Amino acid sequence: MTLVCMHGEQVSELKKCLEDRGLPLNGLKHELAARLKVASTKERAKERQQAQSAWAALDLGDAPTELKKRPRADQGLDDAPDGKRQRSLTLPLDELLQLFPLHSSEVVVRCGDRQAGGAGAGSSSLTVKAGELFEVVITIKTCFGPIGAALSALCEQMIKHITLLPENVVVRQGEPRFSPSTGAVSFPARIEKAGDIEVSAALKILSLNNLPPNLARLQQGGSAPVVHTIGGQACATHVKVQPGAMHFQNVIAKKTGVPGESMEFERGEPMELILQLGTSDQFGNSFALPLSDHDAAAFVADLSLEGHVMHKNALVLGEAVPLRLVQPICTEAGVLVGVMDLRVLGAHQIRITCSS
Amino acid sequence: MLDTTVKVVPGIPHALQLVGEGRPHVLRQWRWGCKARLLNQHGYSVIDSADVSDISVYLEDLVPSVGAGGASRSQGLEIKILETMGSIKGCSLADADTATMLRELEIFHFESSTPTCKGEYSLHAQFQVNGRGITRNLVCDPATIHLKFPLDPSSWSPQHLADCIRLGGLGVPGDVLKDKFGAVVSGKDLVDSRDAERLLGECLLHDKRFASRQEEDDAHTPLKQVAARLQEKHTLANLGKGKFKSLVATCISESDLRHVPCPRQHAHVTVCASLCVNARARHAPVCISDSLALPALFSCMLIAL
């Protein structure tokens, strides 16, 4: 169960909203009474204080006995007179969302300078690579407009309940950032699965209203969450996810003019070292092979290669000898990184380390 | 990190390449001998895998002799493997050297009792594939070798003798040497003669008239040198026929002793010979300078004998 603490202007705004919607101010009376019971324990003294403030702010009449109790100094609470105490209201998030239903909230995806979705974006689709980090920027709007600085406390509570959709496809990375000036929340995220993904978000809140904490615990897991969609069908934001970084699957030694890998070479026979591209990225997304000349050239241009050869003859215990590899060249068989010949009999281990 | 393992094998013999010039080794009774490499098609040694018994190397007359009915005759050559430890660049794309066993062949033509004729021969080599009777010709480089005179002058024909004397700068009237009785003189006649210088004088100077004693003495001086050389060669050749086996035999060749013209300069050559005189249990390491080579060698040999 979530309680939202509202202060000063927020309480005034809430009262105004209730009046605008024709709702009686005492509509929250029962709720506050329930909060009071919950807050009657020593540990929940702060909540009790908040409930007292809300009761007074809403002019709900005589407060219940519990609300009249003053907090004790040893509980670390403010002992100032009521008139000077900051007015605040604690409400469950789901009830606040009933009061302030989400309305045409925006979901924008951004990767560097590119972005898609939202009112100002030039495109409804953003292309990223699998595993590439991008941002999902969510601007939550109620029927009264974007949540601004006045309701930032509400927004900060909401952030904890925001789920990026499709769930388990959009993977959140790191902590979200909230901008009080715009009311936008930015979630670093990435997608590992290639495809055309429609990104949206939702607020998922467990509905455990009016239950004491011990019963709420019992109900956990059995209650379907209340889902408030953000973005979605109407303002769908598409992310086109391409397969991620290419990587080499293996290195093969090949005889010139002979297709396929060779394991045995004559002394001095030219040996081509070929790096073979994997058919999928590290997340299992398949590439369209063969690569275009442009893609291939771009890929090999950034490669940094190191090679070593180690003789495994019993007479000469293996010492890795660095190889002078050539500039990678794309061939039909793969990426050619060296043509060499070996002159010492026996087994040789050739090791290539790639980085880009 | 990606890795693969490859195996390097010697490959199939493809060519026989001589290393340096072939030359005779008198004390080893090699009419001709030369180091050689057996190479695969990529130009690297394959001696590791090739069984020497699968290789046959032979000489064939370039000009078939009339006496053989027009058919060319083959002279088989013998093969030995020389092994040394050395270092090679193990990979063309790496700078490091790798220590390994280096193997070379030594091919030679052993002098038989009926020496092969002097002249040019074509060198042939064959490789028997996996001992299955299928033979494959190897490329020989160079393909032609030149056999010089037989090692022992006593086996020289009259023609050989005349050619050798001409090479020494003396004029020979006619094709061959003839004594004052008109008999043709061969190498054996000269070696067996008690006074080779006199016999040479008969053959070469019998028609000449000298104006003074000095002139006659001057004309005999080169004959004396030629006679002495022939006797020395005969002695060495006989020593090489089984009695004398020592490190000297492996070090000294006919060209080292200046018995045949050698293309290389020998001005600074020092022949170091350890002559082990096993017969008399005497060990006399001897250092022989080039200028003193023959006299010193003879001294050693006399001790040995």
Contacts between the chains, C-beta under 8 A, distances in Angstrom:
chain1	res1	chain2	res2	distance
A	248	B	2	5.9
A	249	B	2	8.0
A	250	B	2	5.6
A	250	B	4	7.1
A	251	B	2	4.2
A	251	B	3	6.7
A	251	B	4	5.1
A	252	B	4	6.1
A	253	B	4	5.7
A	253	B	6	4.7
A	261	B	4	7.9
A	262	B	6	7.5
A	263	B	5	7.6
A	263	B	6	5.9
A	263	B	7	6.2
A	264	B	6	7.1
A	264	B	7	4.9
A	264	B	8	7.8
A	264	B	9	5.8
A	265	B	6	5.8
A	265	B	7	7.3
A	265	B	8	5.6
A	265	B	9	7.3
A	266	B	8	7.5
A	266	B	9	6.0
A	266	B	10	6.9
A	266	B	11	3.2
A	266	B	12	7.7
A	266	B	40	5.3
A	266	B	41	7.5
A	266	B	42	6.1
A	266	B	44	7.7
A	267	B	8	5.7
A	267	B	9	7.1
A	267	B	10	5.4
A	267	B	11	5.8
A	267	B	40	6.2
A	267	B	42	6.9
A	267	B	44	4.2
A	267	B	45	7.1
A	267	B	46	7.1
A	268	B	11	7.8
A	268	B	40	6.7
A	268	B	42	3.5
A	268	B	43	5.9
A	268	B	44	3.6
A	269	B	11	7.0
A	269	B	40	8.0
A	269	B	42	5.2
A	270	B	42	7.7
A	271	B	6	6.9
A	275	B	2	6.9
A	307	B	93	7.7
A	309	B	90	7.9
A	309	B	91	5.3
A	309	B	93	7.7
A	309	B	94	6.1
A	311	B	90	6.3
A	311	B	98	6.3
A	312	B	5	7.5
A	315	B	99	7.8
A	315	B	100	7.4
A	316	B	98	5.9
A	316	B	99	6.3
A	316	B	100	7.2
A	319	B	96	7.8
A	321	B	90	7.4
A	321	B	91	6.7
A	321	B	94	4.4
A	321	B	95	7.9
A	321	B	96	4.5
A	322	B	94	6.5
A	323	B	91	7.1
A	323	B	93	4.6
A	323	B	94	5.6
A	324	B	93	5.0
A	324	B	94	7.1
A	324	B	95	7.7
A	325	B	93	7.2
A	338	B	93	5.6
A	340	B	91	5.8
A	340	B	92	4.7
A	340	B	93	3.9
A	340	B	94	8.0
A	341	B	42	7.0
A	341	B	91	7.4
A	341	B	92	4.9
A	342	B	6	7.3
A	342	B	8	4.7
A	342	B	90	6.6
A	342	B	91	5.4
A	342	B	92	7.9
A	343	B	8	7.6
A	343	B	44	6.0
A	343	B	88	5.7
A	343	B	89	6.8
A	343	B	90	5.6
A	343	B	91	7.1
A	343	B	92	7.8
A	344	B	8	6.6
A	344	B	88	7.1
A	344	B	90	4.3
A	344	B	91	8.0
A	344	B	98	5.1
A	344	B	100	5.4
A	345	B	8	5.3
A	345	B	9	6.7
A	345	B	10	6.4
A	345	B	48	6.0
A	345	B	100	7.9
A	346	B	7	7.1
A	346	B	8	6.2
A	347	B	5	5.8
A	347	B	6	7.3
A	347	B	7	5.2
A	347	B	8	7.8
A	348	B	5	6.9
A	348	B	6	5.5
A	348	B	7	7.6
A	348	B	8	6.3
A	348	B	91	7.9
A	349	B	3	5.8
A	349	B	4	7.6
A	349	B	5	5.0
A	350	B	3	6.3
A	350	B	4	5.4
A	350	B	5	7.4
A	350	B	6	6.7
A	351	B	1	6.3
A	351	B	2	7.2
A	351	B	3	4.2
A	352	B	1	7.4
A	352	B	2	4.9
A	352	B	3	7.1
A	353	B	1	5.1
A	353	B	2	7.7
A	354	B	2	7.1
